[in-house]
Every structure is written in structure tokens, then in C-alpha cells.
Amino acid sequence: MMKTLLLTTILCLCAICGVQAQTVKNGTRWWDGKALYTATVDKDGDVTMKGITQVDGNKKFCLAKGDAAGLYYLTKDNPDAEMPVNGTMGSKVMLVTEGSNTFLRVLNRKREVTHQLTLTTKTLAELNPIDERDFSSGPEYNQDLKELVEGEGGYFAGGLADDGRGPDEIDGVETWTVNSAREFINALGSNRTIILAEDANINLSDILEIEAAFKGYPNRMWCVQSSDYTGPKPLVISESESDGQQLALVNMENLVIKGAGNSSIEVNPRYAFCLKFVNCSHCVVENLTIGHTIGGFCSGGVIGVEQSSLTVKDCDLYGCGTYGLDLRDTYNFKLINSNIHDCTYGIIQMRNCTMTSFERCDFFSNREYGLIEGWANNGVKFDDCRFFANWADSKLFYFDTPFALINCKVYHPKENLGRMAECINKGTEFFDNPLDKSITSRGVGPDQKK
């Protein structure tokens, strides 16, 4: 009698709370009240869902299999594709059985359901969806879910409206707002703006060191050397360095990463770049403080740029392993209204770069070898920049091609200015004392609110 009562109690609890199913099966159909999806499961257990409605046959999203039974993560095979379900990249999706019904439930960060699909054997004609109705009014959804979808409750990463619909559009540009390293990685892609929320301090090492967050996900890679990848597809890479992982963005176009105010990005490994751009075009980093938790030597810097065009403006770059900027084969690189300070090897290294400009920037408190060095460059210009409080024993400049100093102020011993023979000087002033008392702050760097 007691065993029967216990079994009945367990079954009742399962019916109320839901029993987690194991995996999505290949060829199964899933209905969300508007579209009917068919699952294709690959050898690793990842799922591609292709959906049709009465008027549209191009709906598609992907599920990356998690470590726990019944756990998936919402993804898509093209970062620019529309997400047809109510969720964001990286959202948890649970496979749950309740009584005789099985559901796929998309969850937000508060574990609230934002979208639900029901396992079915029916065809689209049998389900007969009504295109004009909101999906939440279907019989598969309870009243709580309907209220959640129609309301503005809950926290949804990735959208300024915080209503779970993914990115917003501002002036026609896809825009994501992020608060964490995982949200930042999930949002990365071409033709979009990523805004770090006000007061957000994102340590990318929180996710870059997790191999499972990169292997098996569309448009991500875990590798030793990002330059080994030669394909055209945009990729987000966790790249190995001697003491950890660094973020490499490959083949990105028209990507803007900016801070809303008092926003920062940092990494833990001493020998890793905080951000590295490889073969990217027309990208912008704006209004951010970027650096390392611990300084290092030999390799790594704040921002590395290879074969890319990039604008960095209103930023504070600090505390790198070697140089604030490492530029290789770049074109039309710009650093505007920004600081580089407290770097352990020097300020900037650049090789084979074309049209490189530094406008209204301050370079200070850097050491210890050649501070600004360049080889085989064409069109390097410093305009309204200041150089002060750097190691006096270090050579300030070394260029083997002409470069321009326009209306700059250089506070550095004349005997250690370095190779200046090919310097084009227009209106620049030179002072021997790196700690001249006339030096005052002029508001270069990030704003508190932008």
C-alpha cells in the first residue's frame, strides 16, 4: 500500500513539475503555434530545426547539445540570420516531458519560459495554424506563459527593449546590449553594434577558458593559432597563448563594440591580447577601458590588429603584457581621443601598415624598451598628441620610413627621442622633462556616459 502511494505521489509530482527527457530525436516534429519544425540531429547530438508556416518555409534555428541530459543551447548557423524563436544566442533550452506531452522550452536568465515547442506527429495541414494570431494564444500555452510573452517582465540579454526578442534595431542597425562575457561572445558578428551596459565590467577569460563554449558551436573555434584559418567565414576564436586564451575576431565587417559609460573589458592571461582583429574591415571599438588584470612580458598586448581596418576612439588602453597596440599589415587604422599607459614593453609596434593616424591621444607612464616602433610603414601621422611620463631612458621613436608629428607636445629627453631624421614636424613642441609641471588632464579617453 505504501509503495503504491509513494509511486502515485512521484507520478503526480512528475506531472506537475515536468520530467526531463533525454535527447531530441532525428525526424521529430515540433509545433509552436505558428510554425512546424522538423529536427535533424547530427552525430554529436546537435540539432538543426527547419520550420514552415502556411506562408513561409525558411524558418531555421539550431540547438547545441549541453552536458546535462535534456539541456541544449540556442544557436544559429549564420550569425546574421533572424532568430525565429523567442530567445537569444546562448539561451538555455530544456527538453521536458509532462504526462503524455514533450516540450522544448527556451529559458531566459531567470529560468522563465520565453518560447515553447510541443512534440507532435501531425502535419501542418492538420495543425492548421492561424497566421494572424499571436503564437502565445495557441492551446499549447498556459496563461502564465501568455502573460510573460505579452508583458515586459523578466531579464532578456541582447535587446535594449529587454523583451526577449533578441537584438534591437537603431537606425536600421542590429544592436545588442550585453552585461557578461557569455552575452558578449554570443552577440559577436558582422554588421551589428554591441553595447556594453553602463558600469559593466566584462572579464572575457570567464568564457574564453571554457573549451566547451567554443567547440561544436556554429561560427566559433578553439585553436592554437587563428592565422591557421584561411576561410572567408566570420569566426569568433578562443586562441591559445602561453598562459591562457585570447579572443580573436576573424573576417568581421562593420562590427561596432562600444561602452554605454564606465564600461570595461579585461582578461587574466598576461601574454594574451584583450582583443585581436584578423582580416576585419570597417570595425570600431569605442568608449571603453581595456586592459589586463596582471601585466606581463614577451608577448601579448591590449589590442592586436592584423590585415584589418579598425578605428579605436574614446578608449583607455592600459596594463598590457607588451604594447598597447600591435599593428601588422593594417590599412586605415585610427586611434582617436584615447590613452595608452602603463604598458611594460612600450606603447606601439607597427609593421607594414598603410595610412595610420593617431589624433588627440595621450601616451604616458609606459616602459621599458623602444616605446613607439615601426618598420616598412606608409603614412604614419600623430596629430595633437602628447607624450609624457614615459621612461626617460627609453628611445621614444624608431621608424625606418617617414612619419609626421603635427601640433604635438613631446615631453622626453632630447638625447632619447630616437630616430627622428625622417620625422615631418609641423608645430610640434619638445620638452626635456617627462614630468613637466605644466602637464594637466585634458579629458582624453572614455566618457562616463555615451
C-alpha positions as CSV (number, residue, x, y, z in Angstrom):
1,M,0.0,0.0,0.0
2,M,2.8,2.4,1.0
3,K,4.7,1.6,-2.2
4,T,1.6,2.3,-4.3
5,L,1.1,5.6,-2.5
6,L,4.7,6.6,-3.0
7,L,4.6,5.7,-6.7
8,T,1.4,7.7,-7.2
9,T,3.0,10.7,-5.4
10,I,6.1,10.6,-7.6
11,L,3.9,10.4,-10.8
12,C,1.9,13.3,-9.6
13,L,5.0,15.4,-8.9
14,C,6.4,14.5,-12.3
15,A,3.2,15.6,-14.0
16,I,3.2,18.9,-12.1
17,C,6.9,19.7,-12.3
18,G,7.9,18.0,-15.6
19,V,10.3,15.2,-16.1
20,Q,13.3,16.0,-18.2
21,A,13.5,13.9,-21.4
22,Q,16.9,12.8,-22.7
23,T,17.5,14.0,-26.3
24,V,15.7,15.3,-29.3
25,K,15.2,12.5,-31.9
26,N,16.0,12.8,-35.6
27,G,13.0,13.5,-37.8
28,T,10.7,14.5,-34.9
29,R,8.2,17.4,-35.5
30,W,7.8,20.4,-33.1
31,W,4.9,22.9,-33.2
32,D,5.0,26.3,-31.6
33,G,1.5,27.5,-32.5
34,K,2.6,29.1,-35.8
35,A,5.4,27.1,-37.4
36,L,6.0,23.3,-37.6
37,Y,9.7,22.4,-37.2
38,T,11.4,19.2,-38.2
39,A,14.6,18.1,-36.3
40,T,17.8,17.0,-37.9
41,V,20.3,15.6,-35.4
42,D,24.0,15.2,-36.3
43,K,26.4,12.7,-34.9
44,D,27.4,15.0,-32.0
45,G,23.7,15.3,-30.9
46,D,23.4,18.9,-32.1
47,V,20.0,19.8,-33.7
48,T,19.0,21.8,-36.7
49,M,15.3,22.9,-36.7
50,K,13.8,23.8,-40.0
51,G,10.3,25.2,-39.9
52,I,7.4,26.0,-42.2
53,T,4.2,28.0,-41.9
54,Q,1.3,28.5,-44.3
55,V,3.2,31.4,-45.9
56,D,6.9,30.9,-45.1
57,G,9.2,27.9,-45.4
58,N,12.5,29.4,-44.4
59,K,12.5,29.4,-40.6
60,K,15.5,27.8,-39.0
61,F,17.4,27.7,-35.7
62,C,19.9,25.3,-34.1
63,L,20.4,23.7,-30.7
64,A,23.8,22.9,-29.4
65,K,23.8,19.9,-27.1
66,G,24.7,20.6,-23.5
67,D,26.5,18.3,-21.0
68,A,23.3,17.6,-18.9
69,A,20.5,15.3,-20.1
70,G,17.9,17.3,-22.0
71,L,19.9,20.5,-22.0
72,Y,20.6,22.5,-25.2
73,Y,21.8,26.0,-26.1
74,L,20.0,28.1,-28.7
75,T,22.3,28.9,-31.7
76,K,22.0,29.6,-35.4
77,D,24.3,28.6,-38.3
78,N,24.5,32.1,-39.6
79,P,25.2,35.0,-37.2
80,D,23.2,37.4,-39.4
81,A,20.2,35.2,-39.7
82,E,16.9,36.1,-38.0
83,M,16.1,34.0,-34.8
84,P,12.6,32.7,-35.4
85,V,12.0,31.8,-31.7
86,N,11.7,34.0,-28.7
87,G,15.3,33.8,-27.3
88,T,18.9,34.9,-27.7
89,M,22.1,33.2,-28.8
90,G,23.2,31.0,-25.9
91,S,19.8,30.8,-24.2
92,K,19.2,27.5,-22.4
93,V,16.7,25.2,-24.0
94,M,15.2,22.3,-21.9
95,L,13.7,19.1,-23.3
96,V,10.9,18.3,-20.8
97,T,8.2,15.6,-20.6
98,E,4.9,16.4,-18.7
99,G,2.5,13.5,-18.7
100,S,2.0,12.4,-22.3
101,N,3.4,15.7,-23.8
102,T,7.0,16.6,-24.5
103,F,8.2,20.2,-24.9
104,L,11.2,22.2,-25.8
105,R,11.3,25.3,-23.6
106,V,13.5,28.3,-24.2
107,L,14.5,30.0,-20.9
108,N,15.8,33.4,-20.0
109,R,18.4,34.2,-17.3
110,K,15.7,34.0,-14.6
111,R,14.7,30.5,-16.0
112,E,11.4,31.9,-17.2
113,V,9.9,30.3,-20.4
114,T,10.1,32.7,-23.4
115,H,9.2,30.2,-26.1
116,Q,7.8,26.6,-26.2
117,L,7.6,24.0,-28.9
118,T,5.5,20.8,-28.5
119,L,6.4,17.4,-29.9
120,T,3.7,16.3,-32.4
121,T,3.0,13.7,-35.1
122,K,0.6,15.9,-37.0
123,T,1.2,17.6,-40.3
124,L,1.0,21.4,-40.9
125,A,-2.4,20.9,-42.6
126,E,-3.7,19.0,-39.6
127,L,-2.5,21.6,-37.2
128,N,-4.0,24.4,-39.4
129,P,-2.2,27.4,-37.9
130,I,-3.9,30.8,-37.9
131,D,-1.2,33.2,-39.3
132,E,-2.8,36.3,-37.8
133,R,-2.9,35.2,-34.2
134,D,0.0,35.6,-31.8
135,F,1.7,32.3,-31.1
136,S,1.1,32.6,-27.4
137,S,-2.7,32.4,-27.9
138,G,-2.5,28.8,-29.1
139,P,-3.8,25.9,-27.0
140,E,-0.2,24.7,-26.2
141,Y,0.5,27.6,-24.0
142,N,-0.8,28.3,-20.5
143,Q,-2.0,31.6,-19.2
144,D,1.3,32.3,-17.3
145,L,3.3,32.0,-20.5
146,K,0.9,34.2,-22.4
147,E,1.2,36.9,-19.8
148,L,5.0,36.7,-19.9
149,V,5.2,37.0,-23.7
150,E,2.7,39.8,-23.9
151,G,4.3,41.7,-21.0
152,E,7.7,43.2,-20.4
153,G,8.6,41.1,-17.4
154,G,11.9,39.3,-17.0
155,Y,15.5,39.9,-18.0
156,F,16.5,39.2,-21.6
157,A,20.1,39.8,-22.6
158,G,20.7,41.2,-26.1
159,G,17.9,43.6,-26.6
160,L,17.6,47.2,-25.5
161,A,13.8,46.7,-25.0
162,D,14.5,43.7,-22.8
163,D,11.5,41.8,-24.1
164,G,13.3,38.6,-25.2
165,R,13.2,39.3,-29.0
166,G,16.9,39.4,-29.4
167,P,18.7,42.4,-30.8
168,D,17.0,45.8,-31.4
169,E,17.4,47.9,-34.4
170,I,18.6,51.5,-34.0
171,D,18.7,53.5,-37.3
172,G,18.5,50.1,-39.1
173,V,21.5,48.6,-37.3
174,E,21.2,45.4,-35.3
175,T,22.1,46.3,-31.7
176,W,22.8,44.1,-28.8
177,T,23.2,45.2,-25.1
178,V,25.4,42.9,-23.0
179,N,26.3,42.6,-19.3
180,S,28.5,39.5,-19.2
181,A,31.3,37.7,-21.1
182,R,28.9,35.0,-22.3
183,E,26.4,37.5,-23.7
184,F,29.3,39.4,-25.4
185,I,30.6,36.3,-27.1
186,N,27.1,35.3,-28.2
187,A,26.4,38.7,-29.7
188,L,29.6,38.9,-31.8
189,G,29.2,39.0,-35.6
190,S,29.3,41.3,-38.6
191,N,27.0,44.2,-39.3
192,R,26.0,45.0,-35.8
193,T,26.6,47.2,-32.8
194,I,27.4,45.6,-29.4
195,I,26.9,47.9,-26.4
196,L,28.4,47.1,-23.0
197,A,25.9,48.2,-20.5
198,E,26.7,51.1,-18.2
199,D,29.0,50.0,-15.3
200,A,29.6,46.6,-17.0
201,N,33.0,45.1,-16.3
202,I,33.4,42.1,-18.5
203,N,36.3,39.7,-18.0
204,L,36.5,37.7,-21.2
205,S,38.5,35.0,-19.5
206,D,35.3,33.9,-17.8
207,I,34.3,32.3,-21.1
208,L,37.5,32.1,-23.2
209,E,38.9,29.5,-20.9
210,I,35.9,27.2,-21.3
211,E,36.7,24.9,-24.3
212,A,33.1,23.6,-24.4
213,A,31.8,27.1,-25.1
214,F,33.6,27.1,-28.4
215,K,33.9,23.6,-29.7
216,G,30.8,22.4,-31.7
217,Y,29.2,25.9,-31.9
218,P,28.5,27.4,-35.3
219,N,31.0,30.2,-36.2
220,R,33.2,29.5,-33.2
221,M,36.6,27.8,-32.9
222,W,39.0,26.7,-30.2
223,C,42.5,26.7,-31.7
224,V,46.2,27.3,-31.2
225,Q,46.7,29.9,-33.9
226,S,43.9,32.0,-35.5
227,S,46.0,32.6,-38.6
228,D,45.8,28.9,-39.4
229,Y,42.2,29.6,-40.5
230,T,42.1,30.8,-44.1
231,G,38.4,30.5,-45.0
232,P,36.1,33.5,-45.6
233,K,33.5,32.8,-42.9
234,P,33.4,35.2,-39.9
235,L,34.7,33.4,-36.8
236,V,34.9,34.0,-33.0
237,I,38.0,32.2,-31.9
238,S,39.4,31.3,-28.5
239,E,43.1,31.3,-29.3
240,S,45.8,29.7,-27.1
241,E,48.6,31.7,-25.6
242,S,51.3,30.6,-23.2
243,D,49.3,31.3,-20.0
244,G,45.7,31.2,-21.2
245,Q,43.3,32.1,-24.1
246,Q,42.8,35.2,-26.1
247,L,39.8,36.4,-28.2
248,A,40.5,36.6,-32.0
249,L,37.8,38.0,-34.3
250,V,38.3,36.9,-37.8
251,N,36.6,38.2,-41.0
252,M,34.3,40.5,-39.2
253,E,32.8,43.5,-41.1
254,N,31.0,46.6,-39.8
255,L,31.2,45.5,-36.2
256,V,31.0,48.2,-33.5
257,I,31.9,47.5,-29.9
258,K,31.1,50.4,-27.6
259,G,30.5,51.2,-23.9
260,A,27.5,52.9,-22.5
261,G,29.5,54.5,-19.8
262,N,32.1,53.3,-17.2
263,S,32.3,50.1,-19.2
264,S,35.4,47.9,-19.4
265,I,36.9,44.7,-20.9
266,E,39.7,42.8,-19.3
267,V,41.5,39.4,-19.5
268,N,43.5,37.4,-17.0
269,P,46.4,35.9,-19.0
270,R,49.4,38.2,-19.0
271,Y,50.5,37.1,-22.5
272,A,47.2,37.4,-24.3
273,F,45.7,40.3,-26.3
274,C,42.4,41.6,-24.8
275,L,41.0,42.0,-28.4
276,K,42.6,40.7,-31.6
277,F,41.2,41.6,-35.1
278,V,42.3,39.4,-38.0
279,N,41.2,40.2,-41.6
280,C,38.4,42.5,-40.4
281,S,37.1,45.6,-42.1
282,H,35.4,48.8,-41.0
283,C,35.2,47.8,-37.3
284,V,35.1,50.2,-34.4
285,V,36.0,50.0,-30.7
286,E,34.6,53.0,-28.7
287,N,34.2,54.4,-25.2
288,L,35.8,51.5,-23.3
289,T,38.5,50.9,-20.8
290,I,40.5,47.8,-21.9
291,G,43.5,46.0,-20.2
292,H,44.9,43.1,-18.2
293,T,44.4,42.1,-14.6
294,I,48.1,41.5,-14.4
295,G,50.9,42.9,-16.6
296,G,53.4,40.6,-18.3
297,F,56.3,40.4,-20.7
298,C,57.4,38.9,-24.0
299,S,54.1,38.6,-25.8
300,G,50.5,39.9,-25.7
301,G,49.1,43.4,-25.7
302,V,45.9,45.3,-25.3
303,I,44.7,45.3,-29.0
304,G,46.3,43.4,-31.8
305,V,45.3,44.1,-35.4
306,E,46.3,42.0,-38.5
307,Q,45.3,42.7,-42.1
308,S,42.4,44.8,-40.9
309,S,41.0,48.3,-40.8
310,L,39.9,49.5,-37.4
311,T,39.0,52.7,-35.5
312,V,39.6,52.9,-31.8
313,K,38.2,56.1,-30.2
314,D,37.5,57.4,-26.7
315,C,39.2,54.5,-25.1
316,D,41.7,53.9,-22.3
317,L,44.2,51.1,-23.0
318,Y,46.3,50.1,-20.1
319,G,48.5,47.5,-18.3
320,C,49.3,45.2,-21.2
321,G,51.9,42.4,-21.4
322,T,53.9,44.2,-24.0
323,Y,52.5,47.0,-26.2
324,G,49.2,48.9,-26.1
325,L,48.8,48.4,-29.9
326,D,50.4,45.8,-32.1
327,L,49.6,46.6,-35.7
328,R,50.6,44.3,-38.6
329,D,49.6,44.8,-42.3
330,T,46.8,47.2,-41.4
331,Y,45.2,49.8,-43.5
332,N,43.4,53.0,-42.4
333,F,43.9,52.3,-38.7
334,K,42.8,55.2,-36.5
335,L,43.3,55.9,-32.7
336,I,41.2,58.9,-31.7
337,N,40.9,60.7,-28.3
338,S,42.4,57.8,-26.4
339,N,45.1,57.0,-23.8
340,I,47.8,54.3,-23.8
341,H,49.5,53.9,-20.4
342,D,51.3,51.6,-18.0
343,C,52.5,49.2,-20.7
344,T,55.5,47.1,-19.8
345,Y,57.5,47.0,-23.1
346,G,56.4,50.0,-25.0
347,I,53.5,51.9,-26.5
348,I,53.0,50.9,-30.1
349,Q,54.6,48.5,-32.6
350,M,53.6,48.6,-36.3
351,R,54.8,46.7,-39.3
352,N,53.9,47.2,-43.0
353,C,50.9,49.4,-42.2
354,T,49.3,51.9,-44.6
355,M,47.6,55.2,-43.6
356,T,47.8,55.0,-39.8
357,S,46.7,58.0,-37.7
358,F,46.7,59.0,-34.0
359,E,44.5,62.0,-33.3
360,R,44.3,63.8,-29.9
361,C,45.8,60.9,-27.9
362,D,47.9,60.8,-24.7
363,F,50.7,58.3,-24.3
364,F,52.1,58.2,-20.7
365,S,53.7,56.0,-18.0
366,N,55.0,53.4,-20.4
367,R,58.3,51.5,-20.3
368,E,60.8,49.9,-20.9
369,Y,62.4,49.4,-24.4
370,G,61.7,51.1,-27.7
371,L,58.4,53.0,-27.0
372,I,57.0,53.6,-30.5
373,E,58.5,51.5,-33.2
374,G,57.6,50.9,-36.9
375,W,59.0,49.1,-39.9
376,A,58.0,49.4,-43.6
377,N,55.0,51.6,-42.9
378,N,53.5,54.3,-45.2
379,G,51.6,57.3,-44.0
380,V,52.0,57.3,-40.1
381,K,50.7,60.6,-38.5
382,F,50.4,61.8,-34.9
383,D,48.2,64.9,-34.7
384,D,47.6,66.8,-31.4
385,C,49.1,64.0,-29.3
386,R,51.1,64.2,-26.1
387,F,53.9,62.0,-24.9
388,F,54.8,62.3,-21.2
389,A,55.9,60.5,-18.0
390,N,57.4,57.6,-20.1
391,W,60.7,56.0,-19.1
392,A,63.3,58.7,-19.8
393,D,66.0,56.1,-20.7
394,S,63.9,54.5,-23.4
395,K,64.0,55.6,-27.0
396,L,60.7,57.3,-27.8
397,F,60.6,56.8,-31.6
398,Y,62.1,54.3,-34.1
399,F,60.8,54.4,-37.7
400,D,62.6,53.3,-40.8
401,T,60.2,55.3,-43.0
402,P,58.9,58.9,-42.7
403,F,56.3,59.8,-40.1
404,A,54.6,63.1,-39.1
405,L,54.3,64.9,-35.8
406,I,51.6,67.7,-36.2
407,N,50.9,70.1,-33.3
408,C,52.1,67.5,-30.7
409,K,53.8,68.0,-27.4
410,V,56.7,65.7,-26.6
411,Y,58.0,65.6,-23.0
412,H,61.1,63.4,-23.3
413,P,64.9,63.9,-23.1
414,K,66.2,65.0,-26.5
415,E,69.0,62.5,-26.4
416,N,66.5,59.7,-26.2
417,L,64.0,60.9,-28.8
418,G,65.3,58.1,-31.1
419,R,65.4,58.1,-34.9
420,M,63.9,61.4,-35.9
421,A,65.8,62.1,-39.2
422,E,62.7,61.3,-41.3
423,C,60.2,63.0,-39.0
424,I,58.0,65.6,-40.6
425,N,57.4,68.2,-37.9
426,K,54.7,70.8,-38.1
427,G,54.1,72.9,-35.0
428,T,55.3,70.2,-32.5
429,E,56.9,71.4,-29.2
430,F,59.6,69.4,-27.4
431,F,60.4,69.5,-23.7
432,D,63.2,67.7,-21.9
433,N,61.3,66.9,-18.7
434,P,58.9,63.9,-18.9
435,L,57.2,65.1,-15.7
436,D,56.9,68.8,-16.6
437,K,54.6,70.5,-14.2
438,S,52.6,72.2,-17.0
439,I,51.1,68.8,-17.9
440,T,47.4,68.7,-16.9
441,S,44.5,66.4,-17.8
442,R,42.5,67.3,-20.9
443,G,39.7,64.8,-20.8
444,V,41.1,62.3,-23.3
445,G,39.6,58.8,-23.1
446,P,36.2,57.3,-22.3
447,D,33.2,59.3,-21.2
448,Q,31.2,58.1,-18.1
449,K,28.1,58.1,-20.2
450,K,28.0,57.9,-24.0
